[in-house]
Amino acid sequence: MKLNKLIKLIRKIKPKNILIHQNSFFELKELINNEIDSKIFLKTSDLKYARQVNKDIPVNLDLIVYICDPYESLALGRLIINQYIEKNEIIVIGKKKSGIKQIVKLFNPKRKIQMGDINAYYIGKQKSVEINIKEYNINIKIKDIDLNIRTEEGIFSYKGLDQATRFLLEKVDIWSKDEILDFCCGYGPIGLYFAKKYPSSKVDMLDSNLRAVDLSKMNSKLNKIGNINIFTSYFMDAVKNKYDVIISNPPTHAKLEEVCEFLHKFRIHLKKDGVVYLVINKIVDYERFAKEIFSKVSIIAYRGQYKILKLE
């Protein structure tokens, strides 16, 4: 990322305390830290990055640098900007394809900076605006199981169950007393489905996204499902148990080293005869890495652009 123009803009503002609010691009702090005579703090709403976030953020901030996450909704980006806009000047940074233009146009930015495939917008102090995150209620019916699910704009597949997860639930079965881990649970369809279908099973569900975990907990109550434990975790960091089944529609945008990390952790947290089921796009080659970690790797089903991997 070419930061010369951004550095010049920040120096012109002369901030004493800068808050970088982000769920991605963590290298930005390191890139500008040696260029600007300011104290830099980090804030994030996603535990995926929380291990690197400052705990003590000062009350008096001079500048907010908000990094748009391409996987979050436009409304959520606007909501984050809106919470700072009355007291702080803001620089919003994001990839051109992240929807950044649609996010910032509500706030009439003063200046635009182009840095390759990254754009930055400088927004002055102004009155906040009213922004609402849309809520959705969806019904999921697979075989003889019905789930009433509440979702929010910006969560993966919030308007309805995605095809890959439906494919996974229709093709994979378990024993009624299995201990199961739903990895990257989102708003909860996988873990809740198996917990409701097999009330004698024990289901753990995790996600790094705080909003997703809150929605999963809400949906467990809406569906009166009690044989589950839902918690936040950066990948598998907070996992202590071993499982008969680990099942997931994993984040295929994850970096290679992250994929290798969670595959290794899967093996560590499997029981002796445990299995892993993953549904992924056919063009994603998890098998190549999984064969170095697991004794047996097989594709058990194809449908459209998706495949289901079984790791043993």
C-alpha positions in Angstrom: 0.0 0.0 0.0 1.4 3.4 -1.0 0.9 5.7 2.0 2.8 8.9 1.0 -0.4 10.9 0.3 -2.1 9.6 3.4 0.9 10.4 5.6 0.9 14.0 4.3 -2.8 14.4 5.1 -2.4 13.0 8.6 0.5 15.3 9.3 -1.5 18.3 8.1 -4.2 17.4 10.6 -1.6 17.2 13.4 -3.3 14.7 15.6 -1.9 13.8 19.1 -4.0 10.7 19.4 -5.1 8.5 16.5 -7.6 5.6 16.7 -7.5 3.0 14.0 -10.9 1.2 14.0 -10.5 -1.9 11.8 -11.3 -5.5 11.2 -8.5 -5.9 8.6 -5.3 -4.4 7.3 -3.6 -4.6 10.7 -0.3 -3.7 9.1 -1.5 -0.1 8.8 -0.5 0.7 12.4 3.1 -0.5 11.8 3.3 1.3 8.4 2.4 4.7 9.8 3.8 4.3 13.3 7.3 5.5 12.3 6.1 8.2 10.0 3.9 10.2 12.3 4.6 11.8 15.7 1.3 10.6 17.2 0.1 8.0 19.6 -1.8 5.3 17.7 -4.5 3.1 19.2 -6.5 0.2 17.8 -10.1 -0.9 18.1 -12.0 -3.8 16.5 -15.4 -5.4 16.8 -14.1 -8.8 15.7 -12.2 -11.1 18.1 -10.3 -12.4 15.0 -8.0 -9.4 15.5 -8.5 -8.7 19.2 -5.2 -10.2 20.3 -3.5 -7.1 18.8 -5.8 -4.4 20.1 -4.9 -1.7 22.7 -7.0 -2.0 25.9 -6.7 1.6 27.1 -8.1 4.0 24.5 -8.0 7.7 25.6 -11.1 9.8 25.7 -9.6 12.6 23.8 -9.1 11.4 20.2 -8.0 13.8 17.4 -8.4 11.6 14.4 -10.2 8.3 13.6 -8.9 6.1 10.8 -11.6 3.6 9.9 -10.7 0.6 7.7 -13.7 -0.7 5.7 -14.0 -4.5 5.9 -15.2 -5.8 2.5 -17.2 -8.6 4.2 -19.2 -6.2 6.4 -22.4 -4.4 5.2 -22.6 -0.8 4.0 -25.0 0.0 6.9 -22.5 -1.3 9.5 -19.7 0.8 8.0 -21.9 3.9 8.1 -22.9 3.0 11.7 -19.2 2.9 12.8 -18.4 6.2 11.1 -21.5 7.8 12.6 -20.5 7.0 16.2 -17.4 9.2 15.7 -18.5 11.9 13.3 -19.7 14.6 15.8 -16.5 14.7 17.8 -13.7 13.6 15.5 -12.3 14.1 12.0 -12.3 10.8 10.1 -10.3 9.2 7.4 -12.0 6.2 5.8 -9.8 3.7 4.0 -10.9 0.7 1.9 -10.4 -1.3 -1.3 -12.3 0.2 -4.3 -14.4 -3.0 -4.4 -15.3 -2.9 -0.7 -18.3 -0.5 -1.2 -16.3 2.4 0.4 -17.7 4.9 -2.1 -21.3 4.1 -1.1 -20.4 4.2 2.6 -18.8 7.6 2.7 -21.1 9.5 0.3 -23.6 9.9 3.1 -21.1 12.1 5.0 -20.0 14.4 2.1 -16.2 13.7 2.3 -13.9 16.7 1.8 -11.1 14.9 0.0 -10.3 11.7 -1.8 -6.9 10.0 -2.0 -6.2 7.2 -4.5 -3.5 4.7 -3.5 -3.5 1.9 -6.1 -6.5 -0.3 -5.5 -7.1 1.5 -2.2 -9.1 4.7 -1.7 -9.0 7.0 1.3 -11.7 9.7 2.1 -11.2 12.6 4.5 -14.4 13.5 6.4 -14.7 16.5 8.7 -16.8 16.8 11.9 -20.5 17.0 11.2 -23.9 16.1 12.7 -24.6 12.4 13.0 -27.3 10.8 10.9 -29.9 8.1 11.6 -28.8 4.7 10.5 -30.5 1.4 11.1 -29.3 -2.2 10.7 -32.0 -4.2 9.0 -33.2 -7.4 10.8 -34.5 -10.4 9.0 -36.5 -13.5 10.1 -36.0 -16.6 8.0 -37.3 -20.1 8.3 -34.9 -23.0 7.6 -36.5 -26.5 6.9 -34.2 -29.4 6.2 -35.7 -32.9 6.3 -37.8 -33.0 9.5 -36.1 -30.1 11.3 -37.5 -26.6 11.3 -35.6 -23.6 12.6 -36.8 -20.0 13.0 -33.8 -17.8 12.6 -33.2 -14.1 13.2 -30.3 -12.5 11.3 -29.0 -9.0 10.7 -27.7 -7.1 7.7 -24.0 -7.7 7.2 -23.8 -11.2 8.7 -22.9 -13.9 6.1 -26.0 -15.1 4.2 -28.4 -12.9 6.3 -31.3 -13.1 3.8 -31.5 -16.8 3.8 -29.6 -20.1 4.2 -26.8 -20.3 1.7 -26.6 -23.2 -0.8 -23.3 -24.6 0.6 -24.6 -24.9 4.2 -27.9 -26.4 3.0 -25.9 -29.0 0.9 -23.8 -29.8 4.0 -26.8 -30.4 6.3 -28.6 -32.5 3.7 -25.6 -34.8 3.1 -23.9 -35.2 6.5 -25.3 -37.2 9.4 -23.9 -38.0 12.8 -24.6 -40.3 15.7 -27.2 -39.1 18.1 -24.8 -38.8 21.1 -21.8 -37.3 19.3 -19.9 -34.3 20.7 -19.9 -31.8 17.9 -18.0 -28.5 17.1 -19.6 -26.0 14.7 -16.5 -24.0 13.6 -17.3 -20.4 12.4 -21.0 -20.8 13.3 -22.3 -17.5 12.0 -25.9 -17.0 13.1 -26.0 -20.7 13.9 -27.7 -22.9 11.3 -25.3 -25.9 11.4 -24.9 -26.3 15.2 -28.6 -25.5 15.9 -29.7 -28.0 13.3 -27.8 -30.9 14.8 -28.5 -29.9 18.3 -32.3 -29.9 17.6 -32.2 -33.1 15.6 -30.2 -35.0 18.2 -31.0 -33.6 21.7 -28.7 -36.2 23.2 -25.7 -34.7 21.4 -23.5 -32.0 22.8 -22.8 -29.1 20.4 -20.2 -26.4 20.8 -20.4 -23.4 18.5 -17.8 -20.7 17.9 -17.2 -17.6 15.8 -14.7 -14.7 16.0 -17.4 -12.2 15.0 -19.2 -10.8 18.1 -22.4 -10.1 16.3 -22.6 -13.6 14.9 -22.2 -15.1 18.3 -24.9 -12.9 19.8 -27.2 -13.9 17.0 -26.5 -17.6 17.5 -27.3 -17.3 21.2 -30.5 -15.5 20.4 -31.5 -18.1 17.9 -30.8 -20.9 20.4 -33.4 -19.3 22.7 -35.9 -18.7 19.9 -35.8 -22.4 19.0 -35.6 -23.5 22.7 -32.4 -25.5 22.1 -30.5 -26.3 25.3 -27.8 -28.9 24.4 -25.3 -26.3 23.1 -22.5 -24.0 24.2 -21.8 -20.9 22.1 -18.7 -18.8 22.5 -16.3 -16.4 20.8 -12.9 -17.6 19.7 -10.1 -16.5 17.3 -10.2 -19.7 15.2 -9.7 -22.5 17.7 -7.9 -20.5 20.5 -10.7 -20.9 23.1 -11.4 -24.5 22.4 -10.6 -27.0 25.2 -12.6 -30.1 24.4 -12.2 -33.0 21.9 -15.0 -33.9 19.5 -16.4 -36.8 17.6 -17.3 -34.4 14.7 -16.0 -31.0 13.7 -18.2 -29.5 11.0 -18.0 -26.1 9.1 -18.7 -24.0 6.2 -15.3 -22.3 6.7 -14.1 -18.8 5.6 -12.6 -19.6 2.2 -11.2 -16.1 2.0 -8.8 -17.0 4.9 -5.1 -16.8 4.2 -3.1 -19.9 3.5 -1.4 -19.9 6.9 -4.8 -19.5 8.6 -6.2 -22.5 6.8 -3.2 -24.6 7.8 -3.6 -23.3 11.4 -7.2 -24.3 11.8 -6.7 -27.7 10.0 -3.9 -28.5 12.5 -6.1 -27.4 15.4 -8.9 -29.6 14.1 -6.7 -32.7 14.3 -5.6 -31.8 17.9 -9.2 -31.4 19.0 -10.6 -34.6 17.4 -11.2 -37.8 19.3 -9.4 -40.9 18.2 -12.1 -41.9 15.6 -13.3 -38.3 15.0 -14.1 -36.8 11.6 -14.2 -33.4 10.1 -16.7 -32.3 7.5 -16.1 -29.1 5.4 -18.2 -27.7 2.6 -16.2 -25.5 0.2 -16.1 -24.3 -3.4 -14.9 -26.9 -5.8 -12.0 -24.7 -6.9 -10.6 -24.3 -3.4 -7.9 -26.9 -2.8 -8.0 -27.6 0.9 -7.3 -31.3 0.2 -3.6 -30.5 -0.7 -3.0 -29.2 2.9 -5.3 -31.6 4.6 -3.4 -34.7 3.3 -0.3 -33.5 5.2 -2.3 -33.5 8.4 -5.0 -36.2 8.3 -4.7 -39.9 7.6 -7.6 -40.0 5.1 -9.0 -37.1 3.0 -12.0 -37.8 0.7 -14.6 -35.9 -1.2 -18.0 -37.4 -0.3 -20.3 -35.3 -2.4 -20.5 -32.7 -5.1 -23.4 -30.3 -5.9 -23.1 -27.4 -8.3 -20.0 -25.4 -7.4 -19.6 -27.0 -4.0 -17.9 -30.2 -2.5 -17.9 -31.7 0.9 -14.6 -32.9 2.3 -14.3 -35.6 5.0 -11.1 -35.6 7.0 -10.3 -38.6 9.2 
